[in-house]
Every structure is written in structure tokens, then in C-alpha cells.
Amino acid sequence: HIPCETDIRVNAERIPVDDYSLCILLGNLLDNSIQECRGIRPPHSLFINISIFTSGTEFVIHITNSSNPEGHDKNDFEYTLYHGYGIENVKKITKEFDGTYMFNQEKSTYESAVIIPIIE
């Protein structure tokens, strides 16, 4: 029950990562977004916005999702169990393809982006 909007404009031939790496990137980023949304209670809104595109020089995965405005208890076992390890995989793959991983945490929004250059 998480509203999800997508904007996907990809030329598949220009994706500069192999299928396995792409699955790891998308799987971990989306899993983190879903887990974050699952911890949010009313009256706070839920959303996940996904934008994936290729431009002339870059492949971009940009995900924005709602975040718990009350923060998290870092001693919460379930929270620590499901957060952290996937981002290390995202960072590793992004670095392997000479890309950049960025994130921004606001009070009620979390934003992440993977930008990988398209080298011809």
C-alpha cells in the first residue's frame, strides 16, 4: 500500500552495467525505500518515486521516498537488521563502474541517486 510513481526513460543498449549489477543496485535501493516506508505510521504519508534514465553521457537511478519524521531508534534490532548492508553493495558497484552514489536525508524524505558515466 505504498504509492509508487515511476519515470523510466532508458535506452537499454546504453546501460553501462551488467544485468547482475543492475539487479543489485535496484534491489538494494528499492528494498531500503520499502523498509523505510514500512516504519512510517499515520498521519504521515507514504510514497516512493523512481526515476531511471539514460542521457547522452550518464545512466541515472534516482529514488525518493518518505522517511520517518520522528527518526529511528538505532537500538531497534529490526531497523539495524534491514539497513546498512545493501548500501555498501550499492557503493561498491557504483565505484566499480566509476560512478557516484549520493543521498540526502531530510526530516520526512530520503533521496538517493546512482550516476554512472556512459563511456563509449
The 8 nearest C-alpha neighbors of each residue, nearest first, counted from 0:
[[1, 2, 45, 3, 46, 37, 36, 33],
 [0, 2, 46, 45, 3, 47, 36, 33],
 [3, 1, 46, 0, 47, 45, 4, 48],
 [4, 2, 47, 48, 46, 1, 5, 49],
 [5, 3, 48, 49, 47, 2, 6, 46],
 [6, 4, 49, 50, 48, 7, 3, 51],
 [5, 7, 50, 49, 51, 8, 4, 52],
 [6, 8, 51, 50, 52, 9, 5, 49],
 [9, 7, 52, 51, 6, 53, 10, 50],
 [10, 8, 52, 53, 11, 7, 51, 14],
 [9, 11, 12, 13, 53, 8, 14, 52],
 [12, 10, 13, 14, 9, 53, 15, 8],
 [11, 13, 10, 14, 15, 9, 53, 16],
 [12, 14, 11, 10, 15, 53, 117, 9],
 [13, 15, 11, 16, 12, 58, 10, 53],
 [14, 16, 117, 13, 17, 58, 115, 116],
 [17, 15, 14, 21, 20, 18, 96, 19],
 [16, 18, 20, 19, 21, 15, 14, 22],
 [19, 17, 21, 20, 22, 16, 23, 14],
 [18, 20, 22, 21, 17, 23, 16, 24],
 [21, 19, 23, 22, 17, 18, 24, 16],
 [20, 22, 18, 24, 23, 19, 25, 16],
 [23, 21, 19, 25, 20, 24, 26, 18],
 [22, 24, 20, 26, 21, 25, 27, 19],
 [25, 23, 21, 89, 22, 27, 26, 28],
 [24, 26, 22, 28, 27, 23, 29, 21],
 [27, 25, 23, 29, 24, 22, 28, 30],
 [26, 28, 30, 85, 29, 24, 25, 23],
 [29, 27, 25, 31, 30, 26, 24, 32],
 [28, 30, 32, 26, 31, 27, 25, 33],
 [29, 31, 27, 33, 32, 28, 26, 34],
 [30, 32, 34, 28, 29, 33, 35, 27],
 [33, 31, 29, 35, 30, 34, 64, 36],
 [32, 34, 36, 30, 35, 31, 29, 37],
 [35, 33, 37, 31, 36, 32, 30, 38],
 [36, 34, 32, 33, 37, 38, 66, 31],
 [37, 35, 33, 38, 39, 34, 45, 65],
 [36, 38, 34, 35, 39, 33, 40, 1],
 [37, 39, 36, 35, 40, 67, 34, 66],
 [40, 38, 67, 36, 37, 43, 41, 66],
 [39, 41, 43, 42, 38, 37, 44, 67],
 [42, 40, 43, 44, 39, 45, 38, 67],
 [41, 43, 40, 44, 39, 45, 68, 67],
 [44, 42, 41, 40, 39, 45, 67, 68],
 [43, 45, 42, 46, 41, 65, 39, 40],
 [46, 44, 65, 1, 36, 2, 43, 47],
 [47, 45, 2, 64, 65, 1, 3, 48],
 [46, 48, 64, 3, 63, 2, 4, 49],
 [49, 47, 4, 63, 62, 3, 5, 64],
 [50, 48, 62, 5, 61, 4, 6, 47],
 [49, 51, 6, 61, 7, 5, 60, 62],
 [52, 50, 60, 7, 59, 61, 8, 6],
 [53, 51, 8, 9, 59, 7, 58, 54],
 [52, 54, 58, 9, 57, 10, 59, 8],
 [55, 53, 57, 56, 58, 52, 59, 9],
 [54, 56, 57, 53, 117, 58, 13, 116],
 [55, 57, 117, 54, 116, 118, 58, 53],
 [58, 56, 116, 117, 54, 115, 53, 55],
 [57, 59, 53, 115, 114, 52, 116, 14],
 [60, 58, 114, 52, 51, 113, 57, 61],
 [59, 61, 51, 113, 112, 50, 62, 114],
 [60, 62, 112, 50, 111, 49, 51, 59],
 [63, 61, 49, 111, 48, 110, 50, 112],
 [64, 62, 110, 48, 109, 47, 111, 49],
 [65, 63, 47, 109, 46, 108, 32, 48],
 [64, 66, 108, 46, 45, 107, 36, 109],
 [67, 65, 107, 108, 109, 68, 35, 64],
 [66, 68, 39, 69, 70, 107, 38, 65],
 [69, 67, 107, 106, 70, 66, 108, 43],
 [70, 68, 67, 71, 106, 107, 66, 39],
 [71, 69, 67, 68, 72, 106, 66, 107],
 [72, 70, 73, 69, 67, 78, 75, 74],
 [71, 73, 74, 75, 70, 78, 76, 79],
 [72, 74, 75, 71, 79, 78, 76, 70],
 [75, 73, 72, 76, 79, 78, 71, 77],
 [74, 76, 72, 78, 73, 77, 79, 71],
 [75, 77, 79, 78, 80, 74, 73, 81],
 [78, 76, 80, 79, 75, 81, 82, 74],
 [79, 77, 75, 80, 76, 81, 82, 73],
 [78, 80, 76, 82, 81, 77, 75, 73],
 [81, 79, 77, 78, 76, 82, 83, 75],
 [80, 82, 78, 79, 77, 83, 34, 31],
 [83, 81, 79, 80, 78, 84, 31, 85],
 [82, 84, 86, 85, 87, 81, 79, 80],
 [83, 85, 87, 86, 82, 88, 81, 80],
 [86, 84, 27, 88, 87, 83, 89, 82],
 [85, 87, 89, 88, 84, 83, 90, 27],
 [86, 88, 90, 84, 85, 89, 91, 83],
 [87, 89, 91, 85, 86, 90, 92, 84],
 [90, 88, 86, 92, 87, 24, 91, 93],
 [89, 91, 87, 93, 88, 92, 94, 86],
 [92, 90, 88, 94, 89, 93, 87, 95],
 [93, 91, 95, 89, 94, 90, 88, 96],
 [92, 94, 98, 90, 96, 95, 91, 89],
 [93, 95, 97, 91, 96, 92, 98, 90],
 [96, 94, 92, 93, 97, 91, 98, 90],
 [95, 97, 94, 93, 98, 92, 115, 16],
 [98, 96, 94, 95, 93, 115, 99, 116],
 [99, 97, 115, 93, 94, 114, 96, 116],
 [98, 100, 114, 113, 93, 115, 101, 94],
 [101, 99, 113, 112, 90, 93, 114, 98],
 [102, 100, 112, 111, 99, 113, 103, 110],
 [103, 101, 111, 110, 112, 104, 100, 109],
 [102, 104, 110, 109, 105, 111, 101, 108],
 [105, 103, 109, 108, 110, 106, 102, 107],
 [104, 106, 108, 107, 109, 103, 66, 110],
 [105, 107, 68, 108, 104, 66, 67, 69],
 [106, 108, 68, 66, 105, 65, 67, 109],
 [109, 107, 65, 66, 105, 64, 106, 104],
 [108, 110, 104, 64, 63, 66, 103, 105],
 [109, 111, 63, 103, 102, 62, 104, 64],
 [112, 110, 102, 62, 101, 61, 63, 103],
 [113, 111, 61, 101, 60, 100, 102, 62],
 [112, 114, 100, 60, 59, 99, 115, 61],
 [115, 113, 59, 99, 98, 58, 112, 57],
 [114, 116, 98, 58, 57, 99, 59, 113],
 [117, 115, 57, 56, 118, 98, 58, 114],
 [118, 116, 56, 57, 15, 119, 115, 58],
 [119, 117, 116, 56, 15, 57, 13, 115],
 [118, 117, 56, 13, 15, 116, 55, 57]]
